[in-house]
Amino acid sequence: MKWKKTRKIHFQTVLKKKISVEEFNRYKKFRYECGKVSFDVYKYLAKIGAADVNGLWLYRDYQKLLSKTARDADDEYWKFPKDLQGRHDKLRDEAERAEALRLEAELAKKQKRYFNAVKDKVRFDFNIDGYRVYVPSEVKDIKAHADKLHQCLVSADYISEVVNKKCLLVFVQKDGEPVATAQ
């Protein structure tokens, strides 16, 4: 009894979507491999040759990036782009630029408070055996130093720790290149 009901639902789907039984079976196989996916998304991925797990992950990541923009995610131009990888990469780059601008504005707000917290310690600037040991006076210097050494000084908000007098950051450079950070 259940088998007949299942076949009826499949037949109705085939008629409703105006697709062949073979295409419906490919969609069923895709859903089995990838999980719950609308037929429209499957059809789009199949059309661009990305009807596999990787294509679905790329599309889902693209949708997350799209949701962070002011663009209309229901507009066909944005919902189903012709070049999914290219559009994904452009949105990712745009999101990274927006985040960088947000971070830059946030750091600019912290600059005055940071400098007030370290102004009496900035005078500690020593050159020892070709190494420079100093307390940075600029928030942008902290970001540049942290970026160069792949440190989390900005993302973990050590700047606020310095402002709240919980720690002090001391940088070490060799020939003008960052080599270490002491807290």
VENRALIN-V970296 format. One record per residue. N is the residue number from 1. RES is the residue in one letter. SS is DSSP state (h for helix, s for strand, l for the rest). PHI is phi in whole degrees, -180 to 180 (NA if undefined). OMEGA is omega in whole degrees, -180 to 180 (NA if undefined). Layout:
n:N res:RES ss:SS phi:PHI omega:OMEGA
n:N res:RES ss:SS phi:PHI omega:OMEGA
This chain:
n:1 res:M ss:l phi:NA omega:180
n:2 res:K ss:h phi:-64 omega:180
n:3 res:W ss:h phi:-58 omega:180
n:4 res:K ss:h phi:-63 omega:180
n:5 res:K ss:h phi:-63 omega:179
n:6 res:T ss:h phi:-62 omega:179
n:7 res:R ss:h phi:-61 omega:-180
n:8 res:K ss:h phi:-64 omega:179
n:9 res:I ss:h phi:-62 omega:179
n:10 res:H ss:h phi:-63 omega:-179
n:11 res:F ss:h phi:-64 omega:178
n:12 res:Q ss:h phi:-63 omega:179
n:13 res:T ss:h phi:-63 omega:179
n:14 res:V ss:h phi:-60 omega:179
n:15 res:L ss:h phi:-69 omega:-178
n:16 res:K ss:h phi:-62 omega:-178
n:17 res:K ss:h phi:-83 omega:-179
n:18 res:K ss:l phi:56 omega:-180
n:19 res:I ss:l phi:-125 omega:178
n:20 res:S ss:l phi:-80 omega:177
n:21 res:V ss:h phi:-63 omega:179
n:22 res:E ss:h phi:-62 omega:179
n:23 res:E ss:h phi:-66 omega:178
n:24 res:F ss:h phi:-64 omega:178
n:25 res:N ss:h phi:-65 omega:175
n:26 res:R ss:h phi:-64 omega:177
n:27 res:Y ss:h phi:-63 omega:178
n:28 res:K ss:h phi:-61 omega:179
n:29 res:K ss:h phi:-64 omega:178
n:30 res:F ss:h phi:-61 omega:178
n:31 res:R ss:h phi:-64 omega:178
n:32 res:Y ss:h phi:-64 omega:-178
n:33 res:E ss:h phi:-78 omega:-170
n:34 res:C ss:h phi:-112 omega:-177
n:35 res:G ss:l phi:97 omega:-175
n:36 res:K ss:l phi:-66 omega:-180
n:37 res:V ss:l phi:-143 omega:178
n:38 res:S ss:l phi:-68 omega:180
n:39 res:F ss:h phi:-64 omega:180
n:40 res:D ss:h phi:-61 omega:178
n:41 res:V ss:h phi:-67 omega:177
n:42 res:Y ss:h phi:-58 omega:-178
n:43 res:K ss:h phi:-60 omega:178
n:44 res:Y ss:h phi:-62 omega:-179
n:45 res:L ss:h phi:-63 omega:178
n:46 res:A ss:h phi:-65 omega:-179
n:47 res:K ss:h phi:-63 omega:-179
n:48 res:I ss:l phi:-93 omega:177
n:49 res:G ss:l phi:77 omega:-178
n:50 res:A ss:l phi:-126 omega:-178
n:51 res:A ss:l phi:-82 omega:176
n:52 res:D ss:l phi:-149 omega:-177
n:53 res:V ss:h phi:-60 omega:-179
n:54 res:N ss:h phi:-64 omega:178
n:55 res:G ss:h phi:-63 omega:179
n:56 res:L ss:h phi:-67 omega:178
n:57 res:W ss:h phi:-62 omega:178
n:58 res:L ss:h phi:-62 omega:-180
n:59 res:Y ss:h phi:-65 omega:179
n:60 res:R ss:h phi:-65 omega:177
n:61 res:D ss:h phi:-65 omega:177
n:62 res:Y ss:h phi:-59 omega:180
n:63 res:Q ss:h phi:-63 omega:177
n:64 res:K ss:h phi:-64 omega:178
n:65 res:L ss:h phi:-63 omega:-179
n:66 res:L ss:h phi:-63 omega:-179
n:67 res:S ss:h phi:-67 omega:179
n:68 res:K ss:l phi:-88 omega:-180
n:69 res:T ss:l phi:-108 omega:178
n:70 res:A ss:l phi:-90 omega:-178
n:71 res:R ss:l phi:-79 omega:180
n:72 res:D ss:l phi:-81 omega:-177
n:73 res:A ss:l phi:-69 omega:179
n:74 res:D ss:l phi:-92 omega:176
n:75 res:D ss:l phi:-69 omega:-177
n:76 res:E ss:h phi:-54 omega:-179
n:77 res:Y ss:h phi:-60 omega:-179
n:78 res:W ss:h phi:-90 omega:-176
n:79 res:K ss:h phi:-68 omega:-178
n:80 res:F ss:l phi:-130 omega:-178
n:81 res:P ss:l phi:-70 omega:178
n:82 res:K ss:l phi:-67 omega:179
n:83 res:D ss:l phi:-114 omega:-176
n:84 res:L ss:h phi:-60 omega:-178
n:85 res:Q ss:h phi:-63 omega:-180
n:86 res:G ss:h phi:-64 omega:180
n:87 res:R ss:h phi:-67 omega:177
n:88 res:H ss:h phi:-59 omega:-178
n:89 res:D ss:h phi:-64 omega:178
n:90 res:K ss:h phi:-65 omega:178
n:91 res:L ss:h phi:-65 omega:178
n:92 res:R ss:h phi:-63 omega:179
n:93 res:D ss:h phi:-63 omega:179
n:94 res:E ss:h phi:-64 omega:179
n:95 res:A ss:h phi:-65 omega:178
n:96 res:E ss:h phi:-66 omega:177
n:97 res:R ss:h phi:-66 omega:179
n:98 res:A ss:h phi:-64 omega:178
n:99 res:E ss:h phi:-66 omega:179
n:100 res:A ss:h phi:-64 omega:178
n:101 res:L ss:h phi:-66 omega:178
n:102 res:R ss:h phi:-63 omega:180
n:103 res:L ss:h phi:-65 omega:179
n:104 res:E ss:h phi:-61 omega:178
n:105 res:A ss:h phi:-66 omega:178
n:106 res:E ss:h phi:-64 omega:179
n:107 res:L ss:h phi:-67 omega:179
n:108 res:A ss:h phi:-62 omega:178
n:109 res:K ss:h phi:-65 omega:-177
n:110 res:K ss:h phi:-83 omega:-173
n:111 res:Q ss:h phi:-56 omega:-176
n:112 res:K ss:h phi:-62 omega:180
n:113 res:R ss:h phi:-64 omega:179
n:114 res:Y ss:h phi:-64 omega:-178
n:115 res:F ss:h phi:-62 omega:178
n:116 res:N ss:h phi:-61 omega:-179
n:117 res:A ss:h phi:-75 omega:-175
n:118 res:V ss:h phi:-116 omega:-172
n:119 res:K ss:l phi:-58 omega:179
n:120 res:D ss:l phi:-82 omega:-179
n:121 res:K ss:l phi:-104 omega:-178
n:122 res:V ss:l phi:-63 omega:-179
n:123 res:R ss:l phi:-67 omega:177
n:124 res:F ss:l phi:-79 omega:-177
n:125 res:D ss:s phi:-144 omega:-173
n:126 res:F ss:s phi:-120 omega:171
n:127 res:N ss:s phi:-113 omega:-177
n:128 res:I ss:s phi:-132 omega:178
n:129 res:D ss:l phi:50 omega:178
n:130 res:G ss:l phi:84 omega:177
n:131 res:Y ss:s phi:-104 omega:174
n:132 res:R ss:s phi:-105 omega:178
n:133 res:V ss:s phi:-119 omega:-174
n:134 res:Y ss:s phi:-156 omega:174
n:135 res:V ss:l phi:-101 omega:-178
n:136 res:P ss:l phi:-69 omega:180
n:137 res:S ss:l phi:-102 omega:-176
n:138 res:E ss:l phi:-118 omega:177
n:139 res:V ss:h phi:-65 omega:180
n:140 res:K ss:h phi:-64 omega:176
n:141 res:D ss:h phi:-66 omega:178
n:142 res:I ss:h phi:-63 omega:-179
n:143 res:K ss:h phi:-64 omega:-180
n:144 res:A ss:h phi:-63 omega:179
n:145 res:H ss:h phi:-63 omega:-180
n:146 res:A ss:h phi:-64 omega:179
n:147 res:D ss:h phi:-63 omega:-178
n:148 res:K ss:h phi:-64 omega:-177
n:149 res:L ss:h phi:-98 omega:-179
n:150 res:H ss:l phi:56 omega:180
n:151 res:Q ss:l phi:-107 omega:-176
n:152 res:C ss:l phi:-101 omega:-178
n:153 res:L ss:l phi:-60 omega:-179
n:154 res:V ss:l phi:-87 omega:-176
n:155 res:S ss:l phi:-66 omega:177
n:156 res:A ss:l phi:-89 omega:174
n:157 res:D ss:l phi:58 omega:174
n:158 res:Y ss:h phi:-66 omega:179
n:159 res:I ss:h phi:-61 omega:177
n:160 res:S ss:h phi:-66 omega:177
n:161 res:E ss:h phi:-64 omega:178
n:162 res:V ss:h phi:-68 omega:180
n:163 res:V ss:h phi:-59 omega:180
n:164 res:N ss:l phi:-84 omega:177
n:165 res:K ss:l phi:58 omega:177
n:166 res:K ss:l phi:-94 omega:178
n:167 res:C ss:l phi:-159 omega:176
n:168 res:L ss:l phi:-138 omega:177
n:169 res:L ss:l phi:-99 omega:177
n:170 res:V ss:s phi:-123 omega:-178
n:171 res:F ss:s phi:-102 omega:176
n:172 res:V ss:s phi:-126 omega:178
n:173 res:Q ss:s phi:-127 omega:174
n:174 res:K ss:s phi:-126 omega:-178
n:175 res:D ss:l phi:53 omega:177
n:176 res:G ss:l phi:80 omega:-180
n:177 res:E ss:s phi:-105 omega:178
n:178 res:P ss:s phi:-63 omega:177
n:179 res:V ss:s phi:-127 omega:-178
n:180 res:A ss:s phi:-162 omega:175
n:181 res:T ss:s phi:-132 omega:175
n:182 res:A ss:s phi:-116 omega:178
n:183 res:Q ss:l phi:-111 omega:NA
